Amino acid sequence: MKKVLFATTALVASTSFAMADVDLSGVAEMGIFGGDGIEDQFHTDIDVTFSMSGSTDNGLTFGASIDLDESDTDRT
């Protein structure tokens, strides 16, 4: 019984400081440009940003930002 109670207490205690705000934003664009016939090109560009922030119970704030940028591709 003591082991189960200890595990439950540890689980509840660990969740209080593990919470953070997560934002997801992004842009996607695609199109065709060029001239006549074989000169036409397809264009795609995708950008996604994850932003995370939070604070611990003792006031320490933390954060991170991850930017995923798909390279611009032009295909004939």
MOPAC internal coordinates of N, CA, C and O (Angstrom, degrees):
PM7 1SCF
backbone

  N    0.0000 0     0.00 0     0.00 0    0    0    0
  C    1.4455 1     0.00 0     0.00 0    1    0    0
  C    1.5227 1   110.96 1     0.00 0    2    1    0
  O    1.2310 1   120.16 1   141.27 1    3    2    1
  N    1.3248 1   117.31 1   -38.73 1    3    2    1
  C    1.4564 1   120.20 1  -179.18 1    5    3    2
  C    1.5247 1   111.33 1   -64.53 1    6    5    3
  O    1.2310 1   120.16 1   142.87 1    7    6    5
  N    1.3378 1   117.30 1   -37.13 1    7    6    5
  C    1.4629 1   120.70 1  -179.61 1    9    7    6
  C    1.5219 1   111.09 1   -65.64 1   10    9    7
  O    1.2310 1   120.08 1   139.46 1   11   10    9
  N    1.3265 1   117.44 1   -40.54 1   11   10    9
  C    1.4629 1   121.33 1   179.68 1   13   11   10
  C    1.5204 1   110.21 1   -66.75 1   14   13   11
  O    1.2310 1   120.09 1   136.13 1   15   14   13
  N    1.3239 1   117.43 1   -43.87 1   15   14   13
  C    1.4581 1   121.67 1   178.79 1   17   15   14
  C    1.5185 1   110.91 1   -63.59 1   18   17   15
  O    1.2310 1   119.63 1   137.88 1   19   18   17
  N    1.3188 1   118.30 1   -42.12 1   19   18   17
  C    1.4624 1   122.32 1   178.93 1   21   19   18
  C    1.5271 1   110.95 1   -63.41 1   22   21   19
  O    1.2310 1   120.09 1   137.03 1   23   22   21
  N    1.3352 1   117.42 1   -42.97 1   23   22   21
  C    1.4675 1   121.12 1  -179.97 1   25   23   22
  C    1.5231 1   110.95 1   -65.06 1   26   25   23
  O    1.2310 1   119.89 1   139.62 1   27   26   25
  N    1.3219 1   117.82 1   -40.38 1   27   26   25
  C    1.4596 1   121.33 1   178.28 1   29   27   26
  C    1.5190 1   110.89 1   -65.93 1   30   29   27
  O    1.2310 1   119.99 1   137.78 1   31   30   29
  N    1.3195 1   117.61 1   -42.22 1   31   30   29
  C    1.4590 1   121.79 1   178.24 1   33   31   30
  C    1.5229 1   110.94 1   -63.29 1   34   33   31
  O    1.2310 1   119.93 1   137.93 1   35   34   33
  N    1.3203 1   117.73 1   -42.07 1   35   34   33
  C    1.4642 1   121.06 1   178.84 1   37   35   34
  C    1.5226 1   110.83 1   -65.05 1   38   37   35
  O    1.2310 1   119.82 1   141.47 1   39   38   37
  N    1.3190 1   117.95 1   -38.53 1   39   38   37
  C    1.4585 1   121.64 1   179.24 1   41   39   38
  C    1.5250 1   110.99 1   -65.75 1   42   41   39
  O    1.2310 1   119.87 1   135.24 1   43   42   41
  N    1.3109 1   117.84 1   -44.76 1   43   42   41
  C    1.4621 1   121.73 1   178.54 1   45   43   42
  C    1.5211 1   110.51 1   -64.97 1   46   45   43
  O    1.2310 1   119.52 1   139.06 1   47   46   45
  N    1.3141 1   118.51 1   -40.94 1   47   46   45
  C    1.4623 1   121.91 1  -179.58 1   49   47   46
  C    1.5213 1   111.55 1   -67.12 1   50   49   47
  O    1.2310 1   119.80 1   144.93 1   51   50   49
  N    1.3163 1   117.99 1   -35.07 1   51   50   49
  C    1.4645 1   119.88 1  -176.91 1   53   51   50
  C    1.5213 1   112.42 1   -76.64 1   54   53   51
  O    1.2310 1   119.19 1   154.77 1   55   54   53
  N    1.3155 1   119.15 1   -25.23 1   55   54   53
  C    1.4615 1   120.13 1  -178.70 1   57   55   54
  C    1.5185 1   112.57 1   -76.74 1   58   57   55
  O    1.2310 1   119.10 1   159.49 1   59   58   57
  N    1.3067 1   119.33 1   -20.51 1   59   58   57
  C    1.4586 1   120.39 1  -177.00 1   61   59   58
  C    1.5220 1   112.48 1   -69.52 1   62   61   59
  O    1.2310 1   118.95 1   150.49 1   63   62   61
  N    1.3215 1   119.61 1   -29.51 1   63   62   61
  C    1.4558 1   120.55 1  -179.23 1   65   63   62
  C    1.5212 1   112.85 1  -104.75 1   66   65   63
  O    1.2310 1   119.51 1   179.00 1   67   66   65
  N    1.3159 1   118.54 1    -1.00 1   67   66   65
  C    1.4622 1   120.90 1  -176.55 1   69   67   66
  C    1.5272 1   112.89 1   -95.93 1   70   69   67
  O    1.2310 1   119.46 1  -171.17 1   71   70   69
  N    1.3066 1   118.63 1     8.83 1   71   70   69
  C    1.4522 1   121.21 1  -178.27 1   73   71   70
  C    1.5254 1   110.44 1   -89.88 1   74   73   71
  O    1.2310 1   120.66 1   -40.43 1   75   74   73
  N    1.3284 1   116.34 1   139.57 1   75   74   73
  C    1.4605 1   121.46 1   179.49 1   77   75   74
  C    1.5205 1   109.03 1  -148.37 1   78   77   75
  O    1.2310 1   121.06 1   -23.88 1   79   78   77
  N    1.3316 1   115.59 1   156.12 1   79   78   77
  C    1.4606 1   121.13 1   174.62 1   81   79   78
  C    1.5199 1   108.68 1   -86.82 1   82   81   79
  O    1.2310 1   120.59 1   -45.42 1   83   82   81
  N    1.3240 1   116.48 1   134.58 1   83   82   81
  C    1.4636 1   121.77 1   178.76 1   85   83   82
  C    1.5213 1   108.06 1  -126.44 1   86   85   83
  O    1.2310 1   120.51 1   -54.28 1   87   86   85
  N    1.3282 1   116.62 1   125.72 1   87   86   85
  C    1.4605 1   122.61 1   177.05 1   89   87   86
  C    1.5170 1   108.99 1  -115.12 1   90   89   87
  O    1.2310 1   120.80 1   -38.38 1   91   90   89
  N    1.3146 1   116.07 1   141.62 1   91   90   89
  C    1.4613 1   122.36 1   178.53 1   93   91   90
  C    1.5171 1   107.70 1  -125.72 1   94   93   91
  O    1.2310 1   120.53 1   -53.77 1   95   94   93
  N    1.3265 1   116.58 1   126.23 1   95   94   93
  C    1.4580 1   120.89 1   176.69 1   97   95   94
  C    1.5172 1   108.77 1  -139.48 1   98   97   95
  O    1.2310 1   120.75 1   -20.00 1   99   98   97
  N    1.3137 1   116.18 1   160.00 1   99   98   97
  C    1.4501 1   118.18 1  -179.53 1  101   99   98
  C    1.5086 1   113.29 1  -173.51 1  102  101   99
  O    1.2310 1   121.85 1   -10.72 1  103  102  101
  N    1.3215 1   114.07 1   169.28 1  103  102  101
  C    1.4607 1   122.84 1  -179.83 1  105  103  102
  C    1.5213 1   107.85 1  -139.30 1  106  105  103
  O    1.2310 1   120.31 1   -40.05 1  107  106  105
  N    1.3175 1   117.02 1   139.95 1  107  106  105
  C    1.4663 1   121.16 1   174.21 1  109  107  106
  C    1.5196 1   108.04 1  -135.88 1  110  109  107
  O    1.2310 1   120.90 1   -45.73 1  111  110  109
  N    1.3090 1   115.88 1   134.27 1  111  110  109
  C    1.4588 1   119.76 1   176.34 1  113  111  110
  C    1.5227 1   109.32 1  -138.50 1  114  113  111
  O    1.2310 1   121.37 1   -31.61 1  115  114  113
  N    1.3144 1   114.99 1   148.39 1  115  114  113
  C    1.4568 1   120.19 1   177.83 1  117  115  114
  C    1.5206 1   108.73 1  -152.65 1  118  117  115
  O    1.2310 1   120.76 1   -25.29 1  119  118  117
  N    1.3071 1   116.16 1   154.71 1  119  118  117
  C    1.4535 1   119.04 1  -179.84 1  121  119  118
  C    1.5128 1   112.18 1  -177.21 1  122  121  119
  O    1.2310 1   121.99 1     1.29 1  123  122  121
  N    1.3113 1   113.80 1  -178.71 1  123  122  121
  C    1.4611 1   122.32 1   178.10 1  125  123  122
  C    1.5197 1   107.30 1  -124.89 1  126  125  123
  O    1.2310 1   120.61 1   -46.47 1  127  126  125
  N    1.3142 1   116.44 1   133.53 1  127  126  125
  C    1.4569 1   119.89 1   175.23 1  129  127  126
  C    1.5171 1   109.40 1  -142.16 1  130  129  127
  O    1.2310 1   121.02 1   -15.45 1  131  130  129
  N    1.2843 1   115.65 1   164.55 1  131  130  129
  C    1.4603 1   119.45 1   179.22 1  133  131  130
  C    1.5131 1   111.99 1   131.39 1  134  133  131
  O    1.2310 1   121.59 1    18.67 1  135  134  133
  N    1.3121 1   114.56 1  -161.33 1  135  134  133
  C    1.4589 1   121.16 1  -175.93 1  137  135  134
  C    1.5120 1   112.12 1  -104.56 1  138  137  135
  O    1.2310 1   121.08 1    42.82 1  139  138  137
  N    1.3122 1   115.54 1  -137.18 1  139  138  137
  C    1.4566 1   121.98 1  -176.96 1  141  139  138
  C    1.5267 1   111.07 1   -91.97 1  142  141  139
  O    1.2310 1   120.89 1   -37.07 1  143  142  141
  N    1.3375 1   115.90 1   142.93 1  143  142  141
  C    1.4569 1   121.79 1   171.39 1  145  143  142
  C    1.5046 1   114.72 1    60.70 1  146  145  143
  O    1.2310 1   120.79 1    60.50 1  147  146  145
  N    1.3252 1   116.10 1  -119.50 1  147  146  145
  C    1.4604 1   122.16 1  -173.13 1  149  147  146
  C    1.5308 1   113.07 1   -70.90 1  150  149  147
  O    1.2310 1   119.82 1   167.64 1  151  150  149
  N    1.3083 1   117.95 1   -12.36 1  151  150  149
  C    1.4658 1   121.16 1  -178.80 1  153  151  150
  C    1.5293 1   112.61 1   -80.96 1  154  153  151
  O    1.2310 1   119.43 1   171.57 1  155  154  153
  N    1.3361 1   118.69 1    -8.43 1  155  154  153
  C    1.4612 1   121.55 1   178.19 1  157  155  154
  C    1.5256 1   109.96 1   -65.36 1  158  157  155
  O    1.2310 1   120.70 1   -37.06 1  159  158  157
  N    1.3408 1   116.27 1   142.94 1  159  158  157
  C    1.4637 1   121.50 1   178.99 1  161  159  158
  C    1.5246 1   109.74 1  -132.04 1  162  161  159
  O    1.2310 1   121.05 1   -35.35 1  163  162  161
  N    1.3338 1   115.59 1   144.65 1  163  162  161
  C    1.4549 1   121.78 1   174.82 1  165  163  162
  C    1.5230 1   108.83 1   -94.61 1  166  165  163
  O    1.2310 1   120.59 1   -37.91 1  167  166  165
  N    1.3224 1   116.48 1   142.09 1  167  166  165
  C    1.4619 1   122.09 1  -177.25 1  169  167  166
  C    1.5309 1   108.62 1  -128.71 1  170  169  167
  O    1.2310 1   120.02 1   -48.25 1  171  170  169
  N    1.3468 1   117.56 1   131.75 1  171  170  169
  C    1.4642 1   122.71 1   172.95 1  173  171  170
  C    1.5233 1   109.02 1  -136.22 1  174  173  171
  O    1.2310 1   120.89 1   -35.19 1  175  174  173
  N    1.3236 1   115.90 1   144.81 1  175  174  173
  C    1.4630 1   121.58 1   176.62 1  177  175  174
  C    1.5279 1   107.72 1  -150.17 1  178  177  175
  O    1.2310 1   120.25 1   -55.41 1  179  178  177
  N    1.3303 1   117.13 1   124.59 1  179  178  177
  C    1.4622 1   122.24 1  -178.15 1  181  179  178
  C    1.5264 1   108.82 1  -129.53 1  182  181  179
  O    1.2310 1   120.48 1   -51.61 1  183  182  181
  N    1.3334 1   116.69 1   128.39 1  183  182  181
  C    1.4652 1   123.29 1   177.25 1  185  183  182
  C    1.5290 1   108.38 1  -128.41 1  186  185  183
  O    1.2310 1   120.17 1   -49.12 1  187  186  185
  N    1.3304 1   117.28 1   130.88 1  187  186  185
  C    1.4632 1   122.88 1   177.50 1  189  187  186
  C    1.5238 1   108.00 1  -131.33 1  190  189  187
  O    1.2310 1   120.31 1   -44.95 1  191  190  189
  N    1.3318 1   117.01 1   135.05 1  191  190  189
  C    1.4619 1   121.88 1   179.92 1  193  191  190
  C    1.5301 1   109.73 1  -126.46 1  194  193  191
  O    1.2310 1   120.68 1   -52.12 1  195  194  193
  N    1.3325 1   116.31 1   127.88 1  195  194  193
  C    1.4545 1   123.47 1   172.33 1  197  195  194
  C    1.5243 1   107.30 1  -106.32 1  198  197  195
  O    1.2310 1   119.93 1   -53.80 1  199  198  197
  N    1.3289 1   117.73 1   126.20 1  199  198  197
  C    1.4615 1   122.00 1   175.78 1  201  199  198
  C    1.5212 1   108.34 1  -121.78 1  202  201  199
  O    1.2310 1   120.67 1   -49.49 1  203  202  201
  N    1.3303 1   116.33 1   130.51 1  203  202  201
  C    1.4559 1   121.67 1  -177.98 1  205  203  202
  C    1.5229 1   109.39 1  -128.64 1  206  205  203
  O    1.2310 1   120.63 1   -38.88 1  207  206  205
  N    1.3279 1   116.40 1   141.12 1  207  206  205
  C    1.4607 1   120.04 1   175.96 1  209  207  206
  C    1.5208 1   109.09 1  -154.38 1  210  209  207
  O    1.2310 1   121.33 1   -20.99 1  211  210  209
  N    1.3036 1   115.07 1   159.01 1  211  210  209
  C    1.4531 1   120.29 1   179.00 1  213  211  210
  C    1.5106 1   110.40 1  -175.83 1  214  213  211
  O    1.2310 1   121.18 1     1.99 1  215  214  213
  N    1.3130 1   115.36 1  -178.01 1  215  214  213
  C    1.4629 1   120.53 1   177.13 1  217  215  214
  C    1.5204 1   108.54 1  -146.87 1  218  217  215
  O    1.2310 1   121.56 1   -30.00 1  219  218  217
  N    1.3180 1   114.63 1   150.00 1  219  218  217
  C    1.4563 1   120.44 1   178.85 1  221  219  218
  C    1.5210 1   109.55 1   -86.41 1  222  221  219
  O    1.2310 1   120.75 1    -7.02 1  223  222  221
  N    1.3164 1   116.16 1   172.98 1  223  222  221
  C    1.4615 1   120.74 1  -179.93 1  225  223  222
  C    1.5218 1   112.75 1   -63.77 1  226  225  223
  O    1.2310 1   119.92 1   152.88 1  227  226  225
  N    1.3392 1   117.77 1   -27.12 1  227  226  225
  C    1.4663 1   119.66 1  -179.02 1  229  227  226
  C    1.5257 1   112.65 1   -92.93 1  230  229  227
  O    1.2310 1   119.39 1  -170.49 1  231  230  229
  N    1.3480 1   118.78 1     9.51 1  231  230  229
  C    1.4583 1   121.61 1   173.00 1  233  231  230
  C    1.5135 1   116.17 1    98.29 1  234  233  231
  O    1.2310 1   119.41 1   178.59 1  235  234  233
  N    1.3100 1   118.72 1    -1.41 1  235  234  233
  C    1.4610 1   121.44 1   178.22 1  237  235  234
  C    1.5282 1   108.97 1   -73.67 1  238  237  235
  O    1.2310 1   120.43 1   -55.68 1  239  238  237
  N    1.3311 1   116.78 1   124.32 1  239  238  237
  C    1.4613 1   120.18 1   178.76 1  241  239  238
  C    1.5211 1   109.92 1  -100.61 1  242  241  239
  O    1.2310 1   120.92 1   -31.36 1  243  242  241
  N    1.3163 1   115.84 1   148.64 1  243  242  241
  C    1.4598 1   120.91 1  -179.43 1  245  243  242
  C    1.5227 1   108.64 1  -143.44 1  246  245  243
  O    1.2310 1   120.87 1   -19.28 1  247  246  245
  N    1.3206 1   115.94 1   160.72 1  247  246  245
  C    1.4543 1   119.96 1   178.90 1  249  247  246
  C    1.5129 1   111.70 1  -168.58 1  250  249  247
  O    1.2310 1   121.49 1   -13.95 1  251  250  249
  N    1.3193 1   114.76 1   166.05 1  251  250  249
  C    1.4623 1   121.24 1   178.17 1  253  251  250
  C    1.5206 1   108.36 1  -157.38 1  254  253  251
  O    1.2310 1   121.15 1   -24.59 1  255  254  253
  N    1.3166 1   115.40 1   155.41 1  255  254  253
  C    1.4533 1   121.39 1   176.06 1  257  255  254
  C    1.5234 1   108.26 1  -138.53 1  258  257  255
  O    1.2310 1   120.52 1   -50.22 1  259  258  257
  N    1.3208 1   116.61 1   129.78 1  259  258  257
  C    1.4610 1   122.01 1   179.84 1  261  259  258
  C    1.5197 1   107.57 1  -121.48 1  262  261  259
  O    1.2310 1   120.55 1   -56.32 1  263  262  261
  N    1.3300 1   116.54 1   123.68 1  263  262  261
  C    1.4601 1   122.40 1  -179.00 1  265  263  262
  C    1.5219 1   109.05 1  -111.74 1  266  265  263
  O    1.2310 1   120.47 1   -65.33 1  267  266  265
  N    1.3166 1   116.70 1   114.67 1  267  266  265
  C    1.4605 1   121.97 1   177.04 1  269  267  266
  C    1.5242 1   107.50 1  -101.05 1  270  269  267
  O    1.2310 1   120.61 1   -64.21 1  271  270  269
  N    1.3161 1   116.44 1   115.79 1  271  270  269
  C    1.4590 1   121.53 1  -176.52 1  273  271  270
  C    1.5205 1   108.98 1  -121.30 1  274  273  271
  O    1.2310 1   120.64 1   -70.82 1  275  274  273
  N    1.3206 1   116.39 1   109.18 1  275  274  273
  C    1.4567 1   121.17 1   176.85 1  277  275  274
  C    1.5168 1   107.37 1   -71.58 1  278  277  275
  O    1.2310 1   120.54 1   -47.86 1  279  278  277
  N    1.3049 1   116.56 1   132.14 1  279  278  277
  C    1.4605 1   119.48 1  -176.90 1  281  279  278
  C    1.5198 1   110.28 1   -64.72 1  282  281  279
  O    1.2310 1   121.32 1   -35.17 1  283  282  281
  N    1.3174 1   115.09 1   144.83 1  283  282  281
  C    1.4572 1   122.04 1  -179.89 1  285  283  282
  C    1.5234 1   109.22 1   -65.51 1  286  285  283
  O    1.2310 1   120.59 1   -53.69 1  287  286  285
  N    1.3139 1   116.48 1   126.31 1  287  286  285
  C    1.4641 1   119.60 1  -178.84 1  289  287  286
  C    1.5157 1   109.92 1  -120.08 1  290  289  287
  O    1.2310 1   120.93 1   -48.95 1  291  290  289
  N    1.2925 1   115.83 1   131.05 1  291  290  289
  C    1.4566 1   122.44 1   174.32 1  293  291  290
  C    1.5128 1   107.25 1  -121.43 1  294  293  291
  O    1.2310 1   120.56 1   -59.36 1  295  294  293
  N    1.3219 1   116.53 1   120.64 1  295  294  293
  C    1.4630 1   120.33 1  -178.27 1  297  295  294
  C    1.5092 1   109.96 1  -119.96 1  298  297  295
  O    1.2310 1   120.95 1   -36.78 1  299  298  297
  N    1.3021 1   115.78 1   143.22 1  299  298  297
  C    1.4641 1   121.24 1   177.95 1  301  299  298
  C    1.5128 1   109.93 1   -93.83 1  302  301  299
  O    1.2310 1   120.10 1   180.00 1  303  302  301

